[in-house]
Amino acid sequence: MADITKKIGDLDVFPLSLGGNVFGWTADRDASFAVLDAYLEGGGDFVDTADVYSAWVPGNKGGESEEIIGEWLAARRNRDDVVIATKGGHHPEHTGLSAPVLKAAVDASLRRLGTDHIDLYYTHFDDPDVPVEEIMTALDELVRAGKIRQLGASNISPERLAASMDFAEREGKARYVALQPHYNLVSRDTYEGDLQDTAARYGLAAVPYYGLASGFLTGKYRPGQQVDSARAQGAAKYLESERGRKVLATLDDVAKERAAAVPTVALAWLAAKPTVVAPIASARTVEQLPPLLAVPGLELSEAEVAALDEASA
């Protein structure tokens, strides 16, 4: 079988990252363990989370997802088999990207994850009040301390990203190797253009979030249908646009032609895009995993990518 692993810096990763946003939210501890087990058994090894997941749930304080992943790593004794990505700077107790906050946030994530290092650490949201020099210097110190292996950024402007990269390269600091943008078939302008061009210029690996548009691109949202999901309201809004309906129709056509599931096709389109290394998608049940694990095995033709480009334009 051909090697399907992708590179993010010196990390080898499965080309579909499992989103941990549902752990401690719509998936309890047992369900989360089952999904993580099935993802690894299916060949996956790249788990994405954040220190803020899932502070928005009544009764939660943030860090629930990291805690569940940490308990699972300890129970399975498989830390070396999994690439753990997490994000910081948005936890209620550690908000912003000043050097003291960043260092405290990383230590808190390490405790929750029960590990001595984070494989890939993203700044979750840029903090324009903090100079990029302070952010990159603090991150470099964390890398040199062995707490982080590779660095990434998310929710950042092209200008701040370029300034961060230029400073790191000029001063010999650890640099970002990954970018986590909001990007999918019904949200292209959140990445395509200046941000994608900047990622390409610096050789960054894109790991898009909302790859399935809060579930809309799974194909389960159709006119007149009710979907029982915590994200139903956000996903269903895409049905109101002509573009959303055109995208669904084209996904249906490609899925039927390729005997593939709709979400597999939607994520394969992402995987075919310049700079994209591994889309992120989450599953709250084991039954939702097979279409995600099938993504590396579906390479869309140029004509299929073009048809989806046209529908989503």
N, C-alpha and C positions, 0 to 999 in steps of 0.2 A: 504494500500500500504506500502511496506517495506521502511524503512528509508534508503535513498541512500546517505545521506550526509557523507562527509569525514572530517577528522580532520587534520588541520595544526596548530600545537601548540594548542592554545585554540580557534581557529577559526573553525567554521562549514562551509564547502563549498560544493557547487554542484560539482560533479566529472567531469565536463567539464568546463574549464575556457574560457571565451570569450576574444579573443585577441583584443586589442584596437589599434594595429599598423596601421589599415586601416583608422581610424577616422582622418579626416583632410588630408587624402592622396587620396585613391581611393573611400572613402565614405565621402560626404560632411556632413554638420551639420544635415540636415533633414534626410538623409539616415542613419546616425549614430544613431540619436534618434530612428528611426524606428527599427533598429536592436537591440538596447538596450532594447526598450520596448518589442519586441517579445521574446528576450532571457529571460527576467524576467517573462513574461507571460507563457513561456514554462517551468518554474521551476528553471531557472538559477539564480545565485546570486553572481558569482565570476568573476570579470572583471579585466583583466590584461593590464597594459599600461607601459609607460616609459617616463621620462622627455624629451628624445631626439626625440620621435615620433612627427612630422615627418620632422626633420630638413633637410633631404636629398631632399625634394621637393623644386624646385625653388620657391623662394618667401617666404618660411617658415623659421622660426627661431628656431623651436623646441618647444615642449610644446603644440602643437595644439591638440593632442589627449586628454591630461589632461584637457585642457580648455573646449573641447566639453563635456567630461564626467562631468566636474564640472557644466556646464550649464544645462546638463540633470538632474543631481542630484537636482539642485536648482528648476528646473521646475517641477519635479515630486515629490519633497519633500520626497524622499525615501532613504535618506542616511543610515538609520539604517537597511534597507533591503538588502544592497549590501556590499559585501566584496571587497574593492578596494585594488588592488596590483599595485604598481608602482616601477620603478627602477631608480636609480640615479648614477651619476658619469660619464655620457657620453654626457650630454648636452653641446653645444658649449660654454656656459657661465660658466658652472660648471663641468669642466673635471678633473677626478682623484678622489682619495678617502682620501685626507688629511682631517684632522678634520674640518678646516674652510670651505673647499669646500663642504664636506658632509652636514654640518649644513646649509649652504646657499642653497644647492640644495633641501634639505627637505623643508625648508621654502618656496622656490619658487614653489615646487610641491603642497604644502598645499594651497597656494594662487590660483594657477590655478584650483585646484580641488574644491575650495570653502569649505574646510572642516578643522576641527581642529585636525584631526588625520588620519593617513594612516594605514590601517589594516595590510598590509604586505609590507615591504619595502626591496627591493633587491639592493645589490651593483651590478650594471649592468655588469661591466667588472672589474676584479681585477686590482689593481694598485701595481705592484711589488716594486715600489719605496717607498711605504709607509709601515712601519712595521704593521703587523697584530695587534699589541698591540694598535697602534694609531687608527686604523680603528674600532676595537671592542669597545674601550673605548668611542669613539665619538658616535657610534651607541647606546651603553648602556645609554649614557647621553640623547640621543634623546628619547629612550624608557622611561626613568625615568621622562622626561619632559612631557610625555603623547602625544608626537607627532607621535609616532609609536607604534603599538601594538605587531607586531611580525616581526622577521628579516629573510631575506633570502639572498642567494648568487647566482650569475650566472657567467658563463664564468670564472671559477677559477680552478686552478690545485688541484689535490688530496692533495698535500703536503701543500699548503697554506690553503686549507679548514681545514685539520686536525690541523694545527698550530692555526688557528683561534678558532676552537672549544676547543682545549686544553687550550688556554689562557683564554677564557671566563669561562670555567668550573673551572679552577684553581683560578681565581681572583673573581669569583662570579658575572661576568658581564652577561648581556643579551646575549643569544647565538642564532645562526642561528637555525631555525626550518625547513627551506625549501631550496631546491636547484632547480634552473631553468636551466636544461641542454639542449643542442641541441641533440634531440633524435627522431628518427623515423625509419620506416622499411628500408629506404635506407641510413640511417646514424646511424648505431649502435655503431661503435667504438668511436663516440664522447661522449658516456656515459658508455657503458658496459666495465667492467674491473675495473681498480683502482678507478675511480671516483664513479661508482655505489657502489663498495665495501665500500668506505669511507662514502658515504651517508647512507648505511645500518648500518655500525658500529656505527654511531652517531644518528641513528634513524631519519634521515632527510626525509621529504616528498618531493618527486620529482614532479615538475610541468613542464614537457618538453615543450620547444618551437620548432617551425617548425614541429609540430606534423604531418602535411600533406605535408611536404617537398615543401613548397612554392606553394602548389596546385597540385603537381604531383600525390599525393596519393588520390586525389578526383576521379581519373579515367578519367578525361576529356582530358588528354594528350595522344594521340594515334598516331601511325605512319601515316604521311600524313595529319594530321589534324592541322589547325591553330586555336590557342586560343587567344581571345582578352583579355589580362590581362597584368597588369604592371609587373607581375612576370613571364610571360611566358618563357622568355629566360632562367631563372634560373631553372624553373621546367622541361622544355623540355629536358634539358641535360641528365636527368636520363634515357630517352628513348634510348640513345645511348649505354647504358651498358646492358649486358645480365642479370645482377641482376635486374635492373629496370624492364625489360620486364617480367622476371620470377615472380617478386613481383606482378605486375599488373595482370598477368594470375591467380595467386593463390588468390589474392583479389577477382577477378571476380568469381572464383569457390565458395569461401566461401560466398560471397554476394548473389550469386544465390541460394545456398543451404539454406541460412538463410532468404531469402527474405528481405535483408537489402541493404542499399546503400554502395557503395565502401568506401567512407570516414568514414562511421560509423564503418566498419570492421577495417580499418587501425587504427583508434583511439581506438577501443576496444582492439586491440592487444597491444597498448601502455598501456592501463589501466590494462591489465593483467600482466604486467611486475613487478618484485620486486621493491619496494620503490615508484612506481608511484602512485600518489594520484589523480591527475587531469591533463590530457593533455590540452594544450592550442591550440585553433583553432579560426581563425577569419572568419567573414562573412561581405562582403560589401553590401549585399542585404538581405532582409528578406527571400527570396526564398532559400538562401544558408544555413539557420539555421536548418531546420528539421533534416538533417543527423547528425548534431552536437548534438542536444538535444536528439537524440535517443541513444547516446553512453552509458549512464548509464543503459539502458534497454537491452543491448546486452552483454551477458557474453559468451565469446568463450569457446569451449571445449578444453581440453588438446591437442586433435588431431589437431584441427584447429590452435591453437597457434604453435604447432610443425611444421605444414605444412608451415606456414608463416615464422617461424624461418629458416627452410631449404631453402626456396626461397630467403630469404634475407641474407643468410650467405655469 
